[in-house]
């Protein structure tokens, strides 16, 4: 093992090009482990006078894959999906077997002016939509002193 890094003539004459090359083609470019990492879906949040709407882009799922919960004023949306493909099974041996696992979880703190019991969810065309009804804010009533 050597602690000395040998440079050929080109690197010593043009070290900038070597650094650029090393940055462009570092080992993370060829690292395949990053391909199986789960991603968190994009979320659009909109507000109207009477409700909030959350829209999550999650194509390729079924409505049974989602879990929506409210606990201590925190809305949690999560999903898990597992897929297994098998080809050419002979005598208990697999010639090719692939399986994938995708999951995510998103949590949102709900404002005080919503009714957590009236949350409605629907999944259509790869978009999970949640409608969260607002409750009217009771304004403090001033009392006249006589």
N, C-alpha and C positions, 0 to 999 in steps of 0.2 A: 504494500500500500504506500502511496506517495502523497505528500501534502503539496507538492509542486504541480501547478497547472501549466502544461506545455502549450504554447501557442505557435501556430504555424505563421508563416510570413504575412499572410493576409490579415490575421487578427491583430497582430502587433502594429501593422501599418494603418489599419482602419478599425479601431476598437468599437466605434459607433455602430458599424454594420453588424458586428458580432452580437452586440447587446440587443439590437433590434431583432435580429434573427432569433436569439434566445427567447425574447419576449413573445414573438409571434408563434413560435413552435415549441413552447414549453410543454412539459409532460401532461398538463391538464387538458391540452387539446386532444390528446389521445386517450384520456382517462374515460373508460366506458361506465364506471360506477355511477357517474352523475346522471346517466340516462334513466335510472330507475327511482330517482328521488321523487317524492310526492310534491305536488304543487298545490298552492292554495288558490281557489278560484277567485276571479275578479268579482267585485261586488259594487253595484250601483245603489246608492241610497237617495231616495227622493222624499220630499215632504209636501203635503198639501195642507189645506186648512183643517181637515178632519182625520188625516192618517199619515203614517210613514209607509214607504214601500221599499223593500230590499229585493234586489234581483241578483242572483248568483248565476254565472255562466258555468254550467257543469254538463256538457254534452256527453252522450253515451251512457247515461245512468238510467235506472228505473226509479220510480217514486219510492219503492220499498227500500232502496239503498240509503235513504236519508233518515236522520234522526234530528228532530227539532225539540228542544227543551227550554224551559224558563225556570231558573232557580235563583232566588235572591236578587231579582231584577236583572239577571244576566241571561240574554238569549244566546243559546249555543246551537249551532248548526253543524252537524257532522255527517260524514258518509264513509262507508267502506265498501269496496267491491273487490271481488276475487275472481280471477278467470284462469282456467286451466285448459290447455290444448294438448292433446296427445295424438301422436301419429305412430302407426305401425307397431302395435303391441303384439309380440310373439312370445309365447311361453313365459309370461311374467316379466319379460324384459322390454324396456322401452327403447326404441330406436331414437325417438325425439320426444321430449316432454318439456313444455314451457308453461310457466305459470306467472301471473302478475298479480300484484296487490297494490291497490290505490286507496289512500285514505286522506281525509282532511278534517279539520275542525276549525270553526270560526266562532268567536264569541263577541257579543255586542252588549254593552251596558245600556239598558233601556232608560229613557228619561222618565221622570216621575209622572208625566202627564199622559201615560198610555195605559190601556187596559190589557194586561198580559193574558187575561182569559179569553180575549176575543181575537187572537192572532189566527189568521187564515193563511194556509200555504197551498200552492198549486205548482205542479211541474209539467211544463209543456215545451216541446221543441228545444230541449237542452237548457232551459232557463227555469230555475227555481225562484218563484215569486212569493214573498211574504208580505201580507198587509197587516199593519199594526194600527188599530184604531186609537185615536187620541180621546181622552176624556176631557170634558170642559174644565178649565181651571176656575176654581171658585175664588173670586176676588174677595179680599177682606172687606167687610162691611163696617163702615165707620158709624159709631153710635154717638149721637149728640148728647151732650151732658146738659141737664136742665138745672 
